[in-house]
Amino acid sequence: MAPVVIVGAGFSGTMLAAQLARRGIASRLIEGGDRAGLGTAFSTLEPAHLLNVRAEAMSAWPDAPADFAQHSGDPRGFAERRAFGRYLHDILDEAVASGLVELIASTAVDAVREGEEWLVALGNSTTLPTHALVLAQGNQPPEPLAVGANAGSRLINNPWGEEARAAIAEVAASGGDVLLIGTGLTMVDAVLSLGAAGHQGRVVAVSRRGQMPRSHADFTPAPVALAEVPQGDLLGLWRWLRKRSGAVGWRAAVDSLRPYSHVLWQALPADRQRRFLRHARPWWDVHRHRIAPQVARQIAEQVAAGRLDVIAGRIGSMEAVADGVDVEIQRRGALDSPRRTRFAYAFNCTGPLGAIGRTRDPLLHGLLAGGLVKADHLGMGLAVDERSRAADRLWALGPLTKGRYWEIVAVPDIREQAAAVADDIANLGRD
């Protein structure tokens, strides 16, 4: 079999390549940036950026749960994300050294089916034939904000790119005020980056509800059996979670659902899944995707000192000016007129792209436009089957499969999926 082609060398792609190498299967790992073996999440160099999960749960290998904890030295601690990046990069280096993984520094721009093969076109004019193609591009950059059409270059739409790093350095030097649009995990990262750069200006974070991620804390686990949890009934599940939280604490209640997240999600009818995304997701996200206690303390200290103002409200308009951007902010529930405030920079912290049909990735765009893959029923990612197949001999991994699995953005979930896809590829020809 021609080597498997994997597009994207973040956690998903790296671990699939490593899993295939363990099975004696060769792969070519395509990565257009400088983040091979790292991805967006673990390419940060900021010591302040910590994992959102304790080290003991962050092994890259499902059959070796203590692997990363042994590397970190503190199983119950929240390691630096750059430390996990080094760990992941070491796994990639070992896979490459085996001779079974070839890392190709280029961008996949197109793919077509020809007989039993996929032909993958790269940006360097190379075409790679393969019997198995895997899409592992991870989270897509956020869509440009509609209200930012007149904001000019002082609105940074991708908070994870080089442009954002340059803007943070500049505003830290000038001391100007900063607007963060969104109050989730991306906002937390931006606040930490600004602090690490020495920024002394004011930071304002705005989202519709003004909700921020909660902090991890020690608690007594309270596992439940799947049969005890309502299935297929969103309101019933929500009521169960509230009652359970009152009995055992919300952290224990939320975490008790983790083993069943895929089953519970798939049991919900499509209209209930959409209702969850519209109304319940913001509350679920801030309780489910928690931050390290030391990070939570830093955020709380910034708020208490008046350097960070978290607002529930909406952005009305944005206008570029000579030294920044003027932004109209309407606080939620306020009866007075929107207030216009000037910021040196504004950052789009609303999170990854939520509509795959608007992707700017050339390969994904071409596959969707050509009907070779389809968007999932919610339009978030790609439609895949129970084996994560998006088409014949074509798989998708990680966040691209959110529509089917929902909870598929964290290491503990993706490592299982990577192992399962590696097994499926190894069984090609036996179907």
N, C-alpha and C positions, 0 to 999 in steps of 0.2 A: 504493500500500500504506500502511495506517496505520502510524505510527511503531512500530518495534520497541520492546518493553518489556523492559528489563533490570532485574532485581531484585538489588541489591547493587552498591555503587560503590567496592569495594576495587580491587585490581589487576586481577582478572579482568573485572569489569564495566566499569571505566574503559577498559581497553584494547580491549574489544569495541566500546564506543561510539566510541572513536577510530578503530578500524579500519573500522567502518561509515561514519563520517563521511568517511573517505578514499575510500570507494566511492560517496559521494553519497547514502547511506541515512540517514534520520532515525531517531533513537531517543529514548526517554524513560528516564532512568536514575533508579531509585528507591532512595533511601537514607534510612533512618529515623533514623540517628544523626547525629553531627557529624563523620563520618569519610569524607565523599565525597572521592574521589581519593586516599585514604590506606589505608583498611581497618585492620584490627587491627594488622598487623605494622608499618606505616609511620606510624602515628599517634603513636608515642611521641615525647616531647619530651626524653628522656634522651640526652645526648651519649654516654654510656657504651654505649648500645645500638647495636652496629655490625652491618652486613650480614654474613651468613655466607658470602658469595661475593665474590670480588674484583670491583672495579668494571668491569673489562674484560668480564665475562660478564653484566652486569646491564642491558643495553639493554632497553627496553620493546618495541623494534621488531625483529623477526627479520631484516628486510632492512637494518638499520643497526646492526650489532653494536657499533660504537664510540660509539654515541650517548650513553649515560650516562657512559662513561669520559671523554668530552670535557667533560661537565659537572662531573665530580668533580675533575678535575685530576691524579688519580693512578690510572692504569689498574690497577696492581698492588696498590693499597691496598684496605682494607676501610672503605668510607665509613660515616658515621653513617646510621642508618636514617631519621632525620628528614630528612637531605639527599635521600635517595631519595624520601621522601614529597613533598618540595617539587618534585622533578623530575616525579613522577607527577601532582601537582596542576597543574603547568604544562601538561602534556599534556591534562588534563581542561579546563582553562580555555580552551585553544586550540580544543578540540573544541566547547565551548559557544559560543565566539565565532563559530564558523563558521555558527551558526544551525541546525545539524543535530542538536545534542544539547540536550535539555531536562533539567535536573536537578530532580527533585521530592523535596522533603523530607517524606517520609511513609513509612509501613510498609505493605508488601503483605501483606494478611491472608488473601486467598482468590483463587482463580482457577477459572473454569468454562469449559467449551467450549460454544460456540454456533455451529453451522454451521462456517464456515471461520475463525472468530475465537476468540480467547481473551478473556474479560472478566476483568480484574484489578481486584479490590476493594482499595482503600486504607483505611488507618485514619482518614483524614479524610473518609470517606463518598463519595469519588470513585470512579468506575469507569472504567477505561481499556480500550478495545477495541484489539486488536492482532492482526495475522496471524502474528506471530512473538514468542514469549515465551522469555526466557532467564533461567535461575536461576543467579545468581553470588554466593550468600550467603557463600561461603568456608567456613573452618573454623567449626564450631558450638562454642559454649561447652561446657566439660566437664560431664559428668553429675555431679550431687551424689554424694559418696562415701557408700556404704552405712554405713560405720563412723562417719560423722559425724552420724548422726541426732540424737545427744544433745550435739553440740558447741556448739550455740548460735551466736551472731553472731561469735564469735572464729574460726570456720572460714570462710575466704573461698573459695567454690567457683569463682568466675571471677577468675583472677589478672590479667585484662586490663581489668577494669571500673573504674568510679569508686570502688566500695567498696574495691577492692584498693589504689588510690592513697591513699585516706583512711587505710586501716589502716597502710600503710607509713609515712606521715607521722607517725601517732600512735605507732607502736612505735619509730620513730627518735627521737622526742622523749623517750619513757619509758626507752629502753634495754633493753626486755624481750627475752627469747629468742624465736626464731621457728622454727617447724617448716615445712619445705617437703616436701610429699608428691609424690615424683617427682624424678628426677635428670637429666632431659633438658634440652632447649633452654629450656623454660619456667622451669625452676629457675635456669638461668644468668641469664636476664633478671631474675628476682626478686632474686637475689643482687646483681646490678649496681644495681638500683633501690634496694635497701636501702642499699648502700654510698654511692650518690649522695645519698641523703637524710640521711646522717650516722649511720646506725645503728651502735651500738657493742656491741650484745649478741651473744649466740651464735646461730648459725644451724645447724640440723640438717636435713639432707636425707636422705630415706629412699626407697628403691625396692627391689624384690625382689632385684635383682642389684647395685645400687650402682654401675652403670655411668654414666659421664659422657661427653658429647661430646668427641671428640678434637680436637686443634688442626690448623689448616692449617699447612703448611710447604712450602717449595720442594722440588720433585722433578722428575725427568726423565720426561716422559710416555712411556707405553709402549702405544700404541694396538694394538688387535687387530682382526681381521676377525670378523664375526659367525659365520662357519663354524668358527672356532677355539674357540668357546664352546659348552659343552653346552646344549642346549635341551630343555625338557620334563622335565628330570631334576634335581630340587632337590639331592639328595645329590651328584650328579656336578658340578653347578655349584658347590656349596660346596667340594668337594675341588679343583676347578679354581682357585677363587679363592684358596684357601690355598697351593696350589703356586705360582701366579702371584705371590702376595704375597712368597713366599720368594725368587723370582727377580728381581723388579723393585721390590719395596717395596709395602706395602699401599695406600698412597695412589694410586700409579700403577695398581695392579691394580683397585681399586674404581672409579677414574675411567674406566678403559678400558671399563667396562660401561655408562657413561652413555648413549652413543648408541643402545644397544640395549635400554634398560630396559623400554620398553613391549612390545617383541617377546618378550623373555625372560619377562616376567610373564605375558603372554597365552599363552605356550607351556606354562606349568605347568598341569596339571589342578587342578581346584578343591580337591581334598583336599591337594595339595602346596602350594597357596597358603595354605590354612588352617594347614598344618604350619609354613610359613615364619612366619606371623603369631604362632603360639604359641611357637616355639622360636628362630628365627633373627632375627626382627625387631629385638629389643633390641641385638644385636651389629651388625647392619647399620646401624641408625640412628646409633649413636655413631661409626661409621667413615665413613659416607656424609655425614651432616649435621654437618659440622665447624664449629668456631668460629674467629674471628679469633685470631691468635697473641697479640695484646695482651690480648684477653679471657681466653684460656687462662692467661696469666701472672697476671692478677688473681685468677682462681679458685684457682690454685696457691698464690699468696701468702696468700690467706684460709685455705686448708687448713693451710699451714705455720705460720701464726700462731695456729692453734687457734680461729679465729673461725668456721670452717665445718667441720662434721663430716659426711662423707658415709657413710651406713650402708647396707649390704645387709640388708634385713629386712622386717618386716611391721608394719602398724599393727593392734593388737588391739582397742582400744576408745578412744573419746574422750568425755570428760565435761566439760561446761561448769562453770566455777567463777566466783567473783565477779570475779577479775582476769585471767581467761584460760581455758585449756583444759588439762585433764589428759589425757595421751596415753600409752597402753600400747604400747611398742615391743619387738618380739621380734627380736633380731639373728639373721641367717641363720647356721645352724650352731651357735648357742649352746645349751648344755644347761641353763643356769640359767633361772629364771622371767623372763617379760617385765618390763621396767623401766618404771615409771610416771614421767613427767617433765612438769613444768608449763611451758607456753609462753604468752606473751602473745597470740600469734596463730598460726594454722596456715593455710597456703595450699595449695590443690589445684593442683599443678603436674604432673598426670598427662597433660596434653596435651588436644587437642580431643576432642570427642565421637566415639566410634568406632562407634556403632550408630545409623544414621540413623532407625530406627524409634522412637527415644526423643528425637527432636528436639523442642525447644520453639519452633521457628520456626513461626508460625501458618500461613504459606503452605505450607511443606513438609509440615507435619502434615496439613493439609487435602487436599493433592494425594495423599498416600499413603493416607489414610483413605478417600478417594473412589475409589481405584483408578485415578486418572488417570496416576500414575507408580508405578513399583515400586522397591523396594530392590534393589541388586545382589545377586549370588549369595553374597556374603560378609556382606551386611548393613551394610557400611560407609557406602555412599553410594547414589546412584541408578543404576539400570540404564540404560546408554546404549549406542547402537550405534557403529559405526565413525566416524560423523559427529558424535558427542557428542549425538545426539538421544535424549531421554528419552520422547518421545511425538511425535505428528504436530505439526509446527510448534512444538515445545518442546525447547529445548536446555538442557544443564547444563554448567557450566564449573568448572575448578579442582578443589579438594578434594572437591567433591560427586561427582566421577567417579573417585575412588581405586580403586574395585573393578575398573574396566576397565583403568586405566592405571598404578596404584600410584604411580609417580613423577610426580605432577602437583600438587605443592604449592609448587614453586619457580618463580621468574620465568622462567628459560630454558625450562621446559616449558610454562607457561601462555601465554606470549606466542605460541608456535606454535599452541596450541589456539585462542586468540582469533582469530588470523588465519584459521585453517581454518574456524571457525564463521562468521565474517564472510563468507567466500566462499560457504559453504553457504546462508546467508540471501540473499545477492545472487543466487543461482541459483534461488530459489523461483519456481515457475511454469514452470521449464524441465525439472523432473524427468520 
